[in-house]
């Protein structure tokens, strides 16, 4: 089992890509410290993943809260002995925070979206990285989006937050690679999303090389690969997992 003896922290783990990543890690024998702001959904996911026979702990709370992040990191390290792997997945849109075109946006809303998608990941990374460096081992994936590369109308705060991750990842990678820690970004495109309209889904599918939405397990397996020792010579990369959306089909077929 390729993750036997390892422990992973996965943020935003209650559903979607975070849950899919946690499932692959559990199948590979990793212990799991799962985080999400939705405590009820998080417990349901944890109960399901325990069927793989691995230790699963839950840490419900918001990764926008610095005090909570410090508490979560300490508790996860204590309960699992160490955290070797980090899937830095939490992001999206804060509750009741509208997205708008930049000229029409309120800066408080812009900042909240940006901070959730960048600063929360930076804080989680900052809390766990020292332990990895001390032990001389760590694998980290920060979850980005095609919006970081392409931009997004009425989503400039989200796109800017995700692009900021690219600068963080490439910088930190240079600092830690010779000390046993790999950090990379994963650029996701067209994963299933519960609030996406049918029209937008059809549009994304047509741009994709595969003419379909990505399957959650496809994202989970790719992220888990980057967290594995099989990816030991990948450092500071922004790896696309997006069905070709960064090089879209421009002709109807």
Secondary structure as the mmCIF struct_conf table of DSSP 4:
data_model
#
loop_
_struct_conf.conf_type_id
_struct_conf.id
_struct_conf.beg_label_comp_id
_struct_conf.beg_label_asym_id
_struct_conf.beg_label_seq_id
_struct_conf.end_label_comp_id
_struct_conf.end_label_asym_id
_struct_conf.end_label_seq_id
TURN_TY1_P TURN_TY1_P1 UNK A 2 UNK A 5
STRN STRN1 UNK A 7 UNK A 10
BEND BEND1 UNK A 11 UNK A 12
BEND BEND2 UNK A 14 UNK A 15
HELX_RH_AL_P HELX_RH_AL_P1 UNK A 16 UNK A 27
TURN_TY1_P TURN_TY1_P2 UNK A 28 UNK A 29
STRN STRN2 UNK A 31 UNK A 36
BEND BEND3 UNK A 37 UNK A 37
HELX_RH_AL_P HELX_RH_AL_P2 UNK A 39 UNK A 49
HELX_RH_3T_P HELX_RH_3T_P1 UNK A 50 UNK A 52
TURN_TY1_P TURN_TY1_P3 UNK A 53 UNK A 53
STRN STRN3 UNK A 56 UNK A 60
BEND BEND4 UNK A 61 UNK A 61
TURN_TY1_P TURN_TY1_P4 UNK A 63 UNK A 64
HELX_RH_AL_P HELX_RH_AL_P3 UNK A 66 UNK A 80
BEND BEND5 UNK A 81 UNK A 81
STRN STRN4 UNK A 85 UNK A 88
BEND BEND6 UNK A 92 UNK A 92
TURN_TY1_P TURN_TY1_P5 UNK A 95 UNK A 96
HELX_RH_3T_P HELX_RH_3T_P2 UNK A 102 UNK A 104
HELX_RH_AL_P HELX_RH_AL_P4 UNK A 107 UNK A 114
HELX_RH_PI_P HELX_RH_PI_P1 UNK A 115 UNK A 119
HELX_RH_AL_P HELX_RH_AL_P5 UNK A 120 UNK A 135
TURN_TY1_P TURN_TY1_P6 UNK A 136 UNK A 136
STRN STRN5 UNK A 138 UNK A 145
HELX_RH_AL_P HELX_RH_AL_P6 UNK A 146 UNK A 150
TURN_TY1_P TURN_TY1_P7 UNK A 153 UNK A 154
HELX_RH_AL_P HELX_RH_AL_P7 UNK A 156 UNK A 176
HELX_RH_3T_P HELX_RH_3T_P3 UNK A 177 UNK A 179
TURN_TY1_P TURN_TY1_P8 UNK A 180 UNK A 180
STRN STRN6 UNK A 181 UNK A 188
BEND BEND7 UNK A 190 UNK A 190
STRN STRN7 UNK A 191 UNK A 191
TURN_TY1_P TURN_TY1_P9 UNK A 194 UNK A 195
HELX_RH_AL_P HELX_RH_AL_P8 UNK A 198 UNK A 207
BEND BEND8 UNK A 208 UNK A 208
TURN_TY1_P TURN_TY1_P10 UNK A 209 UNK A 210
BEND BEND9 UNK A 211 UNK A 212
HELX_LH_PP_P HELX_LH_PP_P1 UNK A 213 UNK A 213
STRN STRN8 UNK A 214 UNK A 214
HELX_LH_PP_P HELX_LH_PP_P2 UNK A 215 UNK A 215
HELX_RH_AL_P HELX_RH_AL_P9 UNK A 216 UNK A 226
TURN_TY1_P TURN_TY1_P11 UNK A 227 UNK A 227
BEND BEND10 UNK A 228 UNK A 228
HELX_RH_3T_P HELX_RH_3T_P4 UNK A 229 UNK A 231
TURN_TY1_P TURN_TY1_P12 UNK A 232 UNK A 233
BEND BEND11 UNK A 236 UNK A 236
STRN STRN9 UNK A 238 UNK A 241
BEND BEND12 UNK A 242 UNK A 242
TURN_TY1_P TURN_TY1_P13 UNK A 243 UNK A 244
HELX_RH_3T_P HELX_RH_3T_P5 UNK A 245 UNK A 247
BEND BEND13 UNK A 251 UNK A 251
#
